[in-house]
């Protein structure tokens, strides 16, 4: 693999945790291996590896974009990642309030519902 892939995998593990990454890696097949390499190099090895903004800010932006675009299936994973990025519950609420105003209340409402469920699960663990 490339240096960017290795850097991306390190950042991915730092943000999402070893357990999550190990589970995801064990599910890779020949069909999705090129796609997984692409996102590891591009998202994690390039964007998330940048020191232009903090992991906390990147986490907030990611959650807001996921909610605004209706990509709800990724929100619980990124809520769990806030334990490692430093984004607080208040930060997440602020991000979703921006979503409500600029992208729509229904999307923010769904994102907040998922955040509440995920935080409850995290507290029960």
C-alpha positions as CSV (number, residue, x, y, z in Angstrom):
1,X,0.0,0.0,0.0
2,X,1.0,3.7,-0.3
3,X,2.3,6.0,2.4
4,X,-1.0,7.9,2.2
5,X,-2.9,4.7,2.8
6,X,-0.8,3.9,5.8
7,X,-1.3,7.5,7.2
8,X,-5.0,7.2,6.5
9,X,-5.3,3.9,8.3
10,X,-3.5,5.4,11.3
11,X,-5.9,8.4,11.4
12,X,-8.9,6.1,10.8
13,X,-8.0,4.0,13.7
14,X,-7.3,7.1,15.9
15,X,-10.8,8.5,15.1
16,X,-13.0,5.4,14.8
17,X,-11.1,3.0,17.1
18,X,-9.4,-0.3,16.5
19,X,-12.5,-2.4,17.1
20,X,-14.5,-0.5,14.4
21,X,-11.7,-0.6,11.9
22,X,-10.9,-4.2,12.5
23,X,-14.6,-5.2,12.0
24,X,-14.8,-3.1,8.8
25,X,-11.5,-4.6,7.5
26,X,-12.7,-8.1,8.1
27,X,-15.7,-7.5,5.9
28,X,-13.7,-6.3,2.9
29,X,-14.1,-8.4,-0.3
30,X,-12.4,-8.3,-3.7
31,X,-15.5,-6.2,-4.9
32,X,-15.1,-3.4,-2.4
33,X,-11.3,-3.5,-1.8
34,X,-10.6,-0.7,-4.4
35,X,-13.3,1.4,-2.9
36,X,-12.0,0.9,0.6
37,X,-8.5,1.8,-0.5
38,X,-9.9,5.0,-2.2
39,X,-11.7,6.2,1.0
40,X,-8.7,5.3,3.2
41,X,-6.3,7.2,1.1
42,X,-8.6,10.1,0.2
43,X,-10.9,10.7,3.3
44,X,-8.6,9.5,6.0
45,X,-5.1,9.9,4.5
46,X,-5.7,13.3,2.9
47,X,-8.7,15.1,4.4
48,X,-8.8,13.8,8.0
49,X,-4.9,13.8,8.1
50,X,-4.7,17.5,7.4
51,X,-3.7,19.8,10.2
52,X,-5.6,22.7,8.7
53,X,-8.4,22.3,11.3
54,X,-8.6,20.4,14.5
55,X,-10.2,16.9,14.8
56,X,-13.0,18.5,16.9
57,X,-13.8,20.9,14.1
58,X,-13.5,18.2,11.5
59,X,-15.9,16.0,13.5
60,X,-18.5,18.8,13.7
61,X,-18.2,19.5,10.0
62,X,-18.5,15.9,9.1
63,X,-21.6,15.4,11.3
64,X,-23.2,18.6,9.9
65,X,-22.5,17.5,6.3
66,X,-23.8,14.0,6.8
67,X,-27.0,15.4,8.3
68,X,-27.5,18.1,5.7
69,X,-27.1,15.6,2.9
70,X,-29.3,13.0,4.6
71,X,-26.5,10.4,5.0
72,X,-27.9,9.3,8.3
73,X,-26.4,5.8,8.3
74,X,-22.9,7.3,9.0
75,X,-24.0,9.5,11.9
76,X,-23.9,6.9,14.7
77,X,-20.3,6.0,13.7
78,X,-19.2,9.7,13.8
79,X,-21.1,10.3,17.1
80,X,-19.0,7.5,18.6
81,X,-15.9,9.1,17.1
82,X,-16.5,12.3,19.1
83,X,-15.1,10.4,22.1
84,X,-11.7,10.6,20.3
85,X,-12.1,13.9,18.4
86,X,-13.0,16.0,21.3
87,X,-16.4,17.2,19.9
88,X,-18.8,17.6,22.8
89,X,-22.5,17.0,22.9
90,X,-22.9,20.7,22.8
91,X,-20.7,20.9,19.7
92,X,-22.9,18.3,18.0
93,X,-26.0,20.2,19.0
94,X,-24.6,23.4,17.5
95,X,-23.7,21.6,14.3
96,X,-27.2,20.2,13.9
97,X,-28.8,23.6,14.7
98,X,-26.9,24.9,11.7
99,X,-28.2,22.1,9.7
100,X,-31.7,22.9,10.7
101,X,-31.4,26.5,9.6
102,X,-29.4,26.0,6.4
103,X,-30.4,22.6,5.2
104,X,-33.8,21.8,6.9
105,X,-35.4,21.0,10.2
106,X,-36.4,17.4,9.2
107,X,-32.7,16.4,8.5
108,X,-31.5,18.0,11.7
109,X,-34.3,16.4,13.6
110,X,-33.4,12.9,12.3
111,X,-29.7,13.5,13.0
112,X,-30.4,14.6,16.5
113,X,-32.6,11.6,17.1
114,X,-29.7,9.3,16.0
115,X,-27.3,11.2,18.1
116,X,-29.5,10.8,21.2
117,X,-29.8,7.1,20.6
118,X,-26.1,6.7,20.0
119,X,-25.1,8.6,23.1
120,X,-27.6,6.5,25.2
121,X,-25.9,3.4,23.8
122,X,-22.5,4.7,24.6
123,X,-23.5,5.6,28.1
124,X,-24.9,2.1,28.6
125,X,-21.7,0.4,27.5
